[in-house]
Amino acid sequence: MSLTTSPITVTETGLELVLPGGKPAYFNHYWLRDNCPTSFDSQTRERVFDIFHLETPPRPRSAQIVGDALEIVWDGENHTSLHALDWLAAYATGQRRADPSDLARRAWYANHYADIARFSQADLKADKAKVAAWLKALIVEGVAIVTEMPDSDEGLTDLVKLMGHVRPTFFGEYFDVRTHIEPTNLAYTAKALELHTDTPAEEMAPGVQFLHCRANSVEGGANLFLDGVAVANDFRALHPEDFRLLSETDVPFYCEHDTYDVRSRQRVIELDEHGEVSGVTISQHMADVFDLPQHVLDSYYPAFCRFGRMLQSDKYLMRFRINAGECIVFDNHRIVHGREAYSATSGARYLRGTYADRGEMRSTYRALTGEGRFK
């Protein structure tokens, strides 16, 4: 049985009404009560109403349109909710809340170096609009270069803080890429470093990597970067069944030394909530023994190798030399990187690195560009 309060129909479970523009809509009673504007603290912006404390299901005693809002007087409570009709319209069809950081990715190829977005650190520290543009470049293209970096440890920390916080890994908060006497990682040698994404052995690998070049006068050592999104998109078109295997199958990664034994399972191709390629996870030196059933490997290994060979194609591979005073910042779940071998005795090569989270990057971008819920 329903109670009609024109032009609103109150049913057992919700309200039916016509929104401005003549569009009929339905809203659940629980949802309307839970999201009363008074449910949120204006200072902390957190929810302060706990619907678990209601002893009976919420039900309106009356509901009417008052101006440009829906007014509900709740039965059994000394409480009235006032919902703006334009706010209700945004949730009428079950669409997700608009996200300013949900930007379409722009794939790039081997000729991208000249077009990489560049920002000086001084400009970023002085202008929040430049920070927003930097973060947008990282979201859309996955890579940007920050120039005029000071030759100091603090310079890198200051840059990360414009995005969020330093994200430690099992290597610590920072790492130094230079030749070590007793290296624990191939990056700490002068040898070639195969194409990879960092720390896939972690359950949640860090999302954004910073590599601050402090010195680079050696012979060789060219940086190798490619866009995993570009490769995976082409791979999907050329080999759809292989793509399905790599985007649906978890495989093991590990990193083990004297004081740590880190393990995880990851998918080589990562998809976002829209089913679009958001990145890749690849690292031959941290790939564990694939422990899939052997008959599954009959299909998986050929697909895996086809994708690996595609990553090395000159169509995608960007080669360049990072210079002292530059910091290359990139999406560690998207950008595959490596290094050619260099002569350790021909000069100095030192890159200081660290990480931040993609979630914090997007959070900062939203705060700088979005309207938010309370603005």
C-alpha positions as CSV (number, residue, x, y, z in Angstrom):
1,M,0.0,0.0,0.0
2,S,1.3,3.4,-0.8
3,L,0.5,6.9,0.4
4,T,0.3,9.6,-2.3
5,T,1.3,13.1,-1.4
6,S,1.2,14.8,-4.8
7,P,3.4,14.9,-6.7
8,I,5.3,12.4,-4.5
9,T,4.4,8.8,-3.9
10,V,5.6,7.2,-0.7
11,T,6.0,3.4,-0.9
12,E,7.1,0.9,1.6
13,T,10.7,1.2,0.5
14,G,11.2,4.7,-1.0
15,L,9.8,7.8,-2.6
16,E,8.8,8.3,-6.2
17,L,8.8,11.8,-7.5
18,V,9.3,13.9,-10.7
19,L,12.5,15.9,-10.8
20,P,12.8,19.3,-12.5
21,G,12.7,18.7,-16.3
22,G,9.9,16.1,-15.9
23,K,12.2,13.1,-15.2
24,P,10.6,10.5,-12.8
25,A,12.9,9.2,-10.1
26,Y,12.9,6.8,-7.2
27,F,14.9,7.2,-3.9
28,N,15.3,4.6,-1.2
29,H,14.2,5.6,2.4
30,Y,17.4,4.3,4.0
31,W,19.5,6.3,1.4
32,L,17.5,9.5,1.9
33,R,17.8,9.3,5.7
34,D,21.5,8.3,5.7
35,N,22.4,11.1,3.4
36,C,20.5,14.0,5.0
37,P,22.8,17.0,4.8
38,T,22.9,17.0,8.6
39,S,24.6,13.6,8.5
40,F,27.9,15.2,7.6
41,D,30.0,17.4,9.9
42,S,30.6,20.8,8.2
43,Q,34.2,21.1,9.7
44,T,35.6,17.5,9.5
45,R,33.4,16.7,6.4
46,E,32.9,13.2,7.9
47,R,29.6,11.4,8.3
48,V,28.3,11.9,11.9
49,F,25.0,10.1,11.5
50,D,25.1,6.3,12.1
51,I,22.2,4.6,10.5
52,F,22.9,1.4,12.5
53,H,21.4,3.2,15.6
54,L,17.9,3.4,14.0
55,E,15.7,0.8,15.8
56,T,13.2,0.6,12.9
57,P,13.5,1.2,9.2
58,P,13.2,4.9,8.3
59,R,9.9,6.0,6.9
60,P,8.6,9.4,6.1
61,R,5.6,10.8,8.0
62,S,5.3,13.4,5.2
63,A,7.2,14.4,2.1
64,Q,6.8,17.5,-0.1
65,I,8.6,19.8,-2.5
66,V,9.5,23.1,-0.9
67,G,11.0,25.5,-3.4
68,D,13.9,23.7,-5.0
69,A,14.2,21.0,-2.3
70,L,12.6,17.8,-1.1
71,E,11.5,18.1,2.5
72,I,11.0,14.9,4.5
73,V,9.6,14.7,8.0
74,W,10.7,11.3,9.4
75,D,8.2,9.1,11.3
76,G,9.3,8.3,14.9
77,E,12.1,10.8,14.9
78,N,12.3,14.5,15.7
79,H,14.1,15.1,12.5
80,T,13.5,16.7,9.1
81,S,15.7,16.3,6.0
82,L,15.9,18.9,3.2
83,H,17.5,17.5,0.0
84,A,18.3,19.9,-2.9
85,L,16.6,18.6,-6.0
86,D,19.6,19.2,-8.2
87,W,21.7,17.1,-5.7
88,L,19.1,14.3,-5.9
89,A,19.2,14.4,-9.7
90,A,23.0,13.6,-9.6
91,Y,22.2,10.3,-7.9
92,A,18.9,9.4,-9.4
93,T,20.3,6.8,-11.9
94,G,22.9,5.1,-9.7
95,Q,25.8,6.8,-11.5
96,R,29.0,7.1,-9.6
97,R,30.0,10.4,-8.0
98,A,31.8,12.5,-10.6
99,D,35.6,12.2,-10.2
100,P,37.8,15.0,-11.5
101,S,40.8,12.7,-11.6
102,D,39.0,10.1,-13.8
103,L,40.8,11.3,-16.9
104,A,41.2,9.4,-20.1
105,R,44.8,8.2,-20.6
106,R,46.7,9.3,-23.6
107,A,49.0,6.6,-25.0
108,W,52.4,7.5,-26.3
109,Y,55.2,5.9,-28.3
110,A,59.0,6.0,-28.9
111,N,59.0,9.6,-30.2
112,H,57.5,11.1,-27.0
113,Y,60.6,12.5,-25.3
114,A,60.3,16.0,-26.8
115,D,56.7,16.1,-25.8
116,I,57.1,15.0,-22.1
117,A,55.5,17.6,-19.9
118,R,58.1,19.6,-18.0
119,F,57.9,21.8,-15.0
120,S,60.5,23.6,-12.9
121,Q,60.5,22.7,-9.2
122,A,60.5,26.5,-8.4
123,D,57.3,27.0,-10.4
124,L,55.6,24.0,-8.8
125,K,56.4,25.2,-5.3
126,A,55.1,28.7,-6.1
127,D,52.0,27.9,-8.1
128,K,49.3,25.4,-7.2
129,A,47.9,25.6,-10.8
130,K,51.2,24.3,-12.0
131,V,51.0,21.5,-9.5
132,A,47.5,20.6,-10.9
133,A,48.9,20.6,-14.4
134,W,51.8,18.4,-13.3
135,L,49.5,15.9,-11.7
136,K,47.2,15.9,-14.7
137,A,50.1,15.1,-17.0
138,L,51.0,12.1,-14.7
139,I,47.4,10.9,-14.7
140,V,46.9,11.3,-18.5
141,E,50.4,10.4,-19.8
142,G,52.0,8.7,-16.8
143,V,55.2,10.6,-17.0
144,A,56.6,14.1,-16.5
145,I,60.0,15.7,-15.9
146,V,60.7,18.2,-13.1
147,T,63.7,20.5,-13.9
148,E,66.0,22.8,-11.9
149,M,66.0,20.4,-8.9
150,P,68.5,21.3,-6.2
151,D,71.4,18.9,-5.6
152,S,70.2,17.9,-2.2
153,D,68.2,15.1,-0.5
154,E,65.7,17.7,0.7
155,G,64.9,18.7,-2.9
156,L,63.4,15.3,-3.6
157,T,61.4,15.2,-0.4
158,D,60.0,18.7,-1.1
159,L,58.9,17.6,-4.5
160,V,57.1,14.5,-3.2
161,K,55.3,16.6,-0.6
162,L,53.6,18.6,-3.4
163,M,51.9,15.4,-4.3
164,G,51.5,13.6,-1.0
165,H,53.9,11.6,1.2
166,V,56.9,9.4,0.7
167,R,55.7,5.8,0.4
168,P,58.3,3.4,1.9
169,T,59.0,0.0,0.4
170,F,61.0,-2.9,1.7
171,F,64.1,-1.0,0.4
172,G,63.2,1.9,2.8
173,E,62.0,5.4,2.2
174,Y,64.6,6.3,-0.4
175,F,67.0,4.3,-2.6
176,D,70.3,5.4,-4.3
177,V,70.8,4.2,-7.8
178,R,74.6,3.9,-8.2
179,T,77.2,1.2,-8.2
180,H,77.3,-0.6,-4.9
181,I,80.2,-2.9,-3.7
182,E,77.7,-5.5,-2.6
183,P,74.6,-4.9,-4.6
184,T,71.2,-6.3,-3.6
185,N,69.5,-5.2,-6.8
186,L,70.6,-5.1,-10.5
187,A,69.9,-1.3,-10.4
188,Y,72.9,-0.9,-8.1
189,T,75.4,-2.2,-10.7
190,A,76.6,-0.8,-14.0
191,K,75.0,-3.6,-15.9
192,A,72.0,-3.2,-18.3
193,L,68.7,-3.2,-16.4
194,E,65.9,-5.0,-18.3
195,L,62.6,-3.4,-18.8
196,H,60.4,-3.6,-15.6
197,T,58.0,-2.0,-13.2
198,D,59.3,-1.6,-9.6
199,T,58.7,-3.8,-6.6
200,P,55.9,-6.1,-8.1
201,A,56.6,-8.4,-5.1
202,E,54.8,-6.0,-2.8
203,E,51.1,-6.8,-2.3
204,M,50.4,-3.2,-3.3
205,A,53.4,-1.9,-5.3
206,P,54.0,1.9,-5.0
207,G,52.1,3.9,-7.6
208,V,54.3,6.8,-8.5
209,Q,58.1,6.7,-8.8
210,F,60.5,9.7,-8.5
211,L,64.1,9.4,-9.9
212,H,66.1,12.5,-9.1
213,C,69.3,12.7,-11.2
214,R,72.2,14.2,-9.1
215,A,75.0,13.3,-11.4
216,N,75.4,11.7,-14.9
217,S,78.7,12.0,-16.7
218,V,79.2,8.3,-17.5
219,E,79.5,6.8,-21.0
220,G,76.4,4.8,-21.8
221,G,73.5,4.2,-19.4
222,A,70.7,5.6,-21.6
223,N,67.3,5.5,-19.9
224,L,64.7,3.3,-21.5
225,F,61.0,4.1,-21.0
226,L,57.8,3.0,-22.6
227,D,54.1,3.3,-22.1
228,G,52.6,0.0,-20.9
229,V,49.1,1.3,-21.8
230,A,50.1,1.8,-25.5
231,V,51.6,-1.7,-25.7
232,A,48.8,-3.4,-23.9
233,N,46.1,-1.6,-26.0
234,D,47.8,-2.8,-29.2
235,F,48.3,-6.3,-27.8
236,R,44.5,-6.4,-27.0
237,A,43.7,-5.6,-30.7
238,L,46.3,-8.1,-32.1
239,H,46.0,-11.0,-29.6
240,P,42.6,-10.8,-27.8
241,E,42.9,-14.2,-26.2
242,D,46.4,-13.6,-25.0
243,F,45.3,-10.3,-23.6
244,R,42.5,-12.0,-21.7
245,L,45.0,-14.5,-20.1
246,L,47.4,-11.7,-19.0
247,S,44.6,-9.5,-17.6
248,E,42.8,-12.3,-15.7
249,T,45.6,-14.6,-14.5
250,D,47.5,-13.9,-11.3
251,V,51.2,-14.9,-11.4
252,P,53.8,-14.9,-8.5
253,F,56.5,-12.3,-7.9
254,Y,59.1,-12.3,-5.2
255,C,62.1,-10.4,-3.7
256,E,64.3,-12.2,-1.3
257,H,67.5,-11.4,0.6
258,D,69.0,-11.8,4.0
259,T,66.4,-9.7,5.9
260,Y,63.3,-9.9,3.8
261,D,61.2,-12.3,1.8
262,V,58.5,-10.4,-0.1
263,R,55.9,-12.2,-2.2
264,S,52.7,-11.3,-4.1
265,R,50.5,-12.3,-7.0
266,Q,49.8,-9.8,-9.7
267,R,48.2,-9.6,-13.2
268,V,50.6,-8.6,-15.9
269,I,48.0,-6.3,-17.5
270,E,45.9,-4.1,-15.2
271,L,42.4,-3.0,-16.0
272,D,40.5,-0.1,-14.4
273,E,36.9,0.0,-13.4
274,H,35.9,0.8,-17.0
275,G,37.7,-2.2,-18.4
276,E,40.4,0.0,-19.9
277,V,44.1,-0.7,-19.6
278,S,45.5,1.2,-16.7
279,G,48.9,-0.3,-16.6
280,V,51.1,-3.3,-16.5
281,T,53.2,-5.3,-14.0
282,I,56.4,-6.8,-15.4
283,S,59.7,-7.7,-14.0
284,Q,61.7,-10.7,-15.1
285,H,64.2,-10.5,-12.2
286,M,61.4,-10.5,-9.6
287,A,59.2,-13.1,-11.4
288,D,58.8,-16.2,-9.2
289,V,58.4,-19.7,-10.6
290,F,55.0,-19.7,-12.3
291,D,53.0,-22.1,-10.2
292,L,50.0,-22.4,-12.5
293,P,48.8,-25.8,-13.6
294,Q,51.1,-27.0,-16.4
295,H,48.3,-27.3,-18.9
296,V,47.4,-23.6,-18.2
297,L,51.0,-22.7,-18.9
298,D,50.7,-24.2,-22.3
299,S,48.7,-21.1,-23.2
300,Y,50.0,-18.6,-20.7
301,Y,53.7,-18.8,-21.5
302,P,53.3,-18.1,-25.3
303,A,51.0,-15.2,-24.5
304,F,53.4,-13.9,-21.8
305,C,56.4,-14.1,-24.2
306,R,54.5,-12.4,-27.1
307,F,53.8,-9.5,-24.8
308,G,57.3,-9.4,-23.5
309,R,58.7,-9.2,-27.0
310,M,56.2,-6.5,-27.9
311,L,57.5,-4.4,-25.0
312,Q,60.9,-4.3,-26.5
313,S,59.7,-3.1,-29.9
314,D,61.3,0.1,-31.2
315,K,57.7,1.4,-31.9
316,Y,57.3,1.9,-28.1
317,L,60.8,2.3,-26.6
318,M,61.8,5.8,-25.8
319,R,65.6,6.2,-25.3
320,F,67.0,9.3,-23.6
321,R,69.6,10.6,-21.2
322,I,68.5,12.0,-17.9
323,N,70.5,15.0,-16.8
324,A,71.7,16.2,-13.4
325,G,69.1,18.5,-11.9
326,E,66.2,16.6,-13.5
327,C,63.7,14.4,-11.7
328,I,61.6,12.0,-13.9
329,V,58.3,11.2,-12.2
330,F,56.2,8.4,-13.5
331,D,53.3,6.0,-12.9
332,N,55.0,2.8,-11.6
333,H,51.9,0.7,-12.6
334,R,52.0,2.0,-16.2
335,I,55.5,3.1,-17.3
336,V,57.9,0.3,-18.0
337,H,61.5,1.4,-17.6
338,G,65.1,0.1,-17.8
339,R,68.6,1.2,-18.5
340,E,71.4,0.4,-20.9
341,A,74.8,-0.7,-19.4
342,Y,77.3,2.0,-18.7
343,S,81.0,2.3,-17.8
344,A,81.3,2.9,-14.1
345,T,84.8,4.2,-14.4
346,S,84.0,6.8,-17.1
347,G,82.4,9.3,-14.7
348,A,79.7,9.6,-12.0
349,R,76.1,8.4,-12.2
350,Y,73.8,8.9,-9.2
351,L,70.0,8.9,-9.1
352,R,68.1,9.1,-5.8
353,G,64.7,7.6,-5.9
354,T,61.5,7.3,-3.9
355,Y,57.8,6.7,-4.3
356,A,54.4,8.1,-3.5
357,D,50.9,6.6,-3.9
358,R,48.6,7.0,-7.0
359,G,45.7,7.5,-4.6
360,E,47.4,10.5,-3.0
361,M,48.3,11.9,-6.4
362,R,44.6,11.7,-7.4
363,S,43.5,13.1,-4.0
364,T,45.7,16.1,-4.4
365,Y,44.5,16.7,-8.0
366,R,40.9,16.5,-6.9
367,A,41.5,18.9,-4.0
368,L,43.1,21.4,-6.4
369,T,40.6,21.1,-9.3
370,G,37.3,19.6,-8.1
371,E,34.3,21.2,-6.3
372,G,34.2,18.5,-3.7
373,R,31.1,17.7,-1.7
374,F,31.3,20.6,0.7
375,K,32.8,23.4,-1.4
